[in-house]
Amino acid sequence: MHLSLPTMQFKDVIGQQMVKQHLTEMVQQNRLSHALLFLGKEGSGALPLALAFAQFVICQPVATPLVEDLFGGMSALNSGPSFIHPDDIAAQEPFQRAEQLIHPDLHFSFPVIPKKSGDKPVSSDYIAEWREFIKLFPYGNAYDWLQFIGAENKQGNITADECNDIMRKLSLKSYEAEYKVLVLWMPEYLGKEGNKLLKLIEEPPPNTLFVLVAENEEQILPTILSRCQLVRVPLLENNEVEEALMVRGKSSPETARQIAAIAEGNYREALHIMQHTDQDWQALLGDWLRFIIRKMLPDQIKWTDEISKLGREKQKQFLRYFNHMLEQSIRIKVLGMDAVAMPDSEKDFAQRLNKIASVSQMQAMIEELDKSSYYIERNANGKMLFQALTIKLFHIIQNKVIVEV
C-alpha cells in the first residue's frame, strides 16, 4: 500500500504542526543552523518533513546585494520580498523543480548497494529510483527503499566513495538558490568513513545546509551527532493518522480508527495494516484464546499451521493487534469503560480479556508478544514460534507464571 503525496509542502505532511512552525520561524528569523538532524521514529514523517523543509529553503529569495545610490546611501538592487511563507512557495519559479527533486541546488544521499560485483556505488547512481520511491512511498523506511532497488538480502551502505562525492558536490557554488542543500537520509548507515564529513559539517562552504534524517539516535556516529542541531519529530497522534487514512486512503471512519489505534503513531505501519483489513484479527484471536484456555491441543496445532502460512507481515500485525487489545483491556480495568474510545465489539472483547487475566498477567503476555515480534523480524520459524507462544500463554493464564520453553 502506498499513497503518494501530490506535492511536498508542509501542508502535505501529516500533522507535526509545532515542528513546522519551529522550522518556519528558523528561516524567517535567519536562525538557520548549517546542519540539522531530523530525528523521528519510523512512520512519523521525518523524511517528508525534511524534504518539504529543504524545498522551502531552496525557494526562498536570493539575498539582494546593496549598492551605493546617487545620494551616497546604500540601497538594494530590487525590493522583492525577503521571506516566502511555506503556504506561498508553490507560486515560486524554483518550486516545480524542487518538488520534482531535480533542482540543481538540492542534493541527496542515502544507502545504496552495488549494481554489480566490484561496483563503488554512490547515491547519484540511483537518483531516478529515489525520485520514484519518494513519490510512491514518502513514509517508507530503509527496508522499503532497499527492497525497491532490488537489494534482497544485500546490506545497504553510505560508503567512503559517497562521502567523497558529497564533498565534491558541496564544494561547488550554488546555481540559483541562496543555499545549496544536502538531504542525507539514514546516517545510521554511515560507518567510520562518515568521519570524512566532519570538517565539512563543522565548517561548511558558505550558504550550505546539511539536513540529516534519522530514526535511531544511538546508531549515529557521535562525532556527527554532536555537530548537528537536533529537530525531534514525534510520532503522530492517533487522530492525525485516522484522518489521513480517511482522506488519503478513503478508509471508513471505523476502520481508520481501529488501524490508527493499532499503528500507534506510525503512518507507514497504518498503511501496511490497511492492506490486510480483510483479515478478521478479532475472530482469529478469539479462536486462539479459546483453544488455549480449553486445552484443545489438536485445534491449537491446526491454528498454528494456519497462522504460520500468513507470512511475516501479517503475523506481526496479528501480534500487534493482540497487544493493542491487551493494552485497552488494562486501560478499561484501571480507568473505567468511559475512559476508552473504541468500537463496541472491541470493548466487549476487551472486557472478556479482563475476565480471564489480571493486569499483571496481561503485562506478562504483552512482554511475550513483544519478544515474538522481535523474533519474527529476524525470520524465526512461524510454526515453532506460535507453538511455543501458545504454551507460554497457557501457563501465564492458567498458572499465573511464565515458564521458559
N, C-alpha and C positions, 0 to 999 in steps of 0.2 A: 504493500500500500504506500503510495506516495502522493502528496498533494503539493504541487509546485506553487511557488509564490508568483503572483503576477508581476510584481516589481520587488525591489529590495530597499524599501524605505522604512524608516522607523515605524510608521503606521501599519506596515505589513507584518511586523514582527509581533508575535503573540505576547501580550502582557508586558512586563518589565518597565512599567511607566516611570518608576523612580530612577532606574538606571538610565533610561532615555533622557530624562530631564537633566540628570547629572552630566551626561556626555554633551548635551546641547550647551549647557552653561560653560563647560570647559572650553569649547570652541568660541562661544560668544564673548567670554571674558578673557580670551587669549591666555588660558591656563593649561594649554595642551602640553603634556609631557612628551618627550621624544620616544618613550617606549611604554606601551600599555599592555597589561596582561589581562585578558577577559577570562575569568575562571568560573566555569559553570558545569554542573553535572550533565551527563547525557540527557538530551531532550529538553534542556532548559532554554535553548535558543541562543547560546553564546555565539555560535558561528554566524547565523543570520544577523544577529545584532551587531557583531563586529564588521560584517560586510556592509551593512547599512551605514554604520558609522564611517567606515573607510570611504564610501561613496559620498557621504555627507561632507567629509573633509575635502575630497577631490573637487567637489562642486562649489566650494567657497571661492569668492572672487580673489584674484591675484592682487596683492598689495600694490598700490599705485605709487611710483616714486615721486618725491617732491622736487619741484624745480623753482628757480627764482623768477618771480614775475616782474613786470615792468617797473613796479614801485619798490623793488628791493625786498619784498616779502617772499615767503615760501608758499606755494600752492600745489595741489595735486594736478596731474595731467588730465584726470577726469574726476567726476564727482559721483561715481556709481556707488551702490551700496557696499558696505564693508563686511556685512554678515547676511547670509541667506538662511532663513529658518528651515528646519527639516521638512516642514509641510510644503515648502515652495521650491525645493531643489529639482523637482521633475520638470519645471519650466526652464531650467538652465541648460545651456547648449551642451556642456560636457556630460549631462546625466545619462543620455541614452547609451553612450559608450561605456560609462562607468557601470551602469545597470547590467549591461551585457558582458561585463568583466573583460572588456577589450581596451579600456583606456590606457594610454601609454605610460601613465604615471602610477598605475595600480598594478602591483606585483604580488605573486602568490608563492608560497612554499608549503609543502605538505608531504606526508610519507609516500614513497613510491617503491616500485620493485623493478629489477632488471627485466627488460623485454626479451632479452636472450642472454645466454651464458656469456660472462665476460663484460657485459654492459656496465657502464657507470652512469646510472640514470639520474636525471635532475627533473625538477617539477615541470619545467617548460616542455619536456617530452610528453607530458600528459595534460597539457593545458586544455585541449579540446574536450577530453574526457571530464576534466574538472568542471568546466563550464556547464556541461550537460548534467553532471552529478548535482551541482548546486541548484540547477533549475528543477530537477526531479526530486531530490532528497535534501532540502535545506536543513532538515533536523536530523540528518543521518549521522552516524558515528564512524569511527575509523574502520571498524569491521565492515560496515556497509560500503565504504569507499574502496577498500582493498578487494572486496568481492566484485565491485563494479568494474574494476580494471583487471579482473581475472587472476587475482593473486592466489586464490585457492588456499593452500597451506603455506605459501611463502610469507616471510616476515617483511613488512614494510619498514622503511628507514628514511630518515633525513640524513644524507651522507655528507662526508667531507667535501665531495665534489659539489653538492648542493650549496654548502656554506660558501665555497669559493665563488659560485655563480651569484649568490646573494650579494657578496661583497662587490663583485663586478658591476651588477645592475645598479646598486645603490651609490656607486661612485660617480655615476653619470648625473648630469644636471636634469632637473625635471623639464619635461617638454612643454607642458601647457599650464598645469595647476601650480598653486602656491607650494604644495607639498608633493613629494613622491612617497607613496605608502606601500609598505610590505605587510601583507596579512600572512602570518606564519601559523598554520593550523597544526595542532598536536605537537608542541615542543617536547612532549614526553618521548617522542621518537628520536630525539637528538641524543646521541651518545657523547662521549668525551670530545668528539670533533666539534660539538657545539661551542666549545671554548674558543674556537676560531672567531666567533661572532662577538665575543665580549667587548673588545675595544670598539667595534663598530656600534654596538648598542649603547655603550657608555659615552662615546664621543662620535656621534653620527655626523655625516656631512650636513651642511645647512638644509633646513626645511625637509628633513627626512623623518618619517614616522613609522615606528615598528608597532604593529598590532598583533600580539601573540594571543592564541585562543587555545585553552587547555581545559581538561576535565579533572585531572588529578595533580594537585599541588605537590604531593610527595615525590612524584616521578619526574619533576622538572629539575634540571641542573641548578643547584643552589646559587651558583655564580650568575646565572641568567635571571633567576627569580629575584635576586637582590637588586637588580638593575632596572626593574620594571615597576611602574605604578599599577597597583592591583585594582581591577574593576570586578567586583564579585557579582555574578549573575545567579540569583537564587532560582530554585525550582519554581515552576509555575504554580499558581493557585488552582485548585480543582475547578473552580467556576470558569477560569480562563481556558483550561483545557476543554471543559464541557462546551463552552461557547464556540471554540474553534472547531470542534468535531461537528457541531450542528451547522455552522455557517460554511465551513470549507469542505467537510466530509458528508454533508447532507444527512447526518445521522439523526435519528429520532431523539427527542429530549430524554426519554427514559434510558435508552441505550447509551447516549452520551454521558449521562450522569453516572451510570454504572461503570463505564470504561474509565472515566476521569477519576473515580474513587479508587479503582484498582491501580491505575498508572501512577498515582501519587506525584503529579507534577512533571512527569516525563512524557513529553508530547510524542517523541519517537515511539515509546512503548505503547502509547494510546493508539497510534496508527497501526501498530502490529496487532494489538488486541482486536481492533476493528476489522481486521482481515478475517478473524475467526469468530465473529459474533454468532455464526450459525451453530457453534458448539454450545450445548447446554451444560455449562460447568456445574450448575447447582444440582442437576439430576445426577451427573457423574460423581460429584462429591457425596451426595446423599446415599447412592448405592455403595460407595466405598466404606463409608462410616457404618452403614448397616451390616455389611459383610464382616467388618472388624468386630463390632460390638457383639454380634450374634455368633461369632466364631464359625462363619460359613466358609470353610477352607477351600472347597472346590470353586466357589464363587470368587473368592479372593484371587486365586490363581488365574481364573478366566479374566478378571478385571485387570490384573497387572499385564496380562498378554495384550489386552486391548489398548491400554494406555501406552504401552511400550511401542506400539505401532504409530502413534500420533506424531512422532517427531519431536525434536528437541525444543523448538519454539513453543509448540502447543503444551508440552509438558511443563515448561517454565511458567506459562500463563496460567495453567491449572493450579500449580502450587501458589502462584501469586494471588489467585482468586481465593483459595483456601485461607491464605494468610490474611487477606482483606476481611473475610468473614469472621475469622477469629478475633481480629482487632476490633471489629464492630461489635462483636458479642461482649468483649471486655468493656467497651465503652458503655453499652447498654446496662451491664451489670453495675458499673461504677457510677455512671452519671444519670441513668434512667432512660426510659424509652423515648421521651420527648426530646432528649439532647442529641439524638442521632437521626439524621435525614437520609433515608434510604427507601427504596420501594417496599411495599407491604410484604411481598413474597420473600424478600431477603430478610426483613425484620423477623418474620415468622421463623425462618431458618436459623437466624442468629439466636433467637430465644430457645430453640431446640438444642443448639450447641451449648447454651448455658445450663441446660438440664443434665447434660452428660459429662460436663467438665467444669472444674473450678477455674478461677483466674490463673492460679499457679500452673495448673495442668495445661491450660491454653497457651501460656507463655512458653512452657516446655515444648509444646507442639510447634509453635512458631519458630523456635530455635532449630528444631529438626527440619522443618520445611526450608529454612534459610540454608542450612547445610546441604540439603538435597539439591536446591537450585544451583549452589556453587559447584557441586559435582556434575550436574547436567551440563553446565557451561564448559566443563572440562571433559566432555564426551564419555561420561560414565555409562555403563550398560543400563538402559532404561528398565528392563525387566528385573534385574538384580536389585537395582536401586529402589524400585517401588515395592518389591517383596520385603526388603529389609526395613523400609519405612513403614510398611503395614504392621510388621512385628513390633517396631518401636512404638507406634501409636497405640497398639493394643495394650502394651504394658503401661503406657502413660495413662490411658483411660481406665483400665481395669485395676491396676496395682498401684497407680499413682507414683511410680518410679520409672526411671529411664534405664534401660539395660543396653550394654554395648552389643552390637550384632556384627 
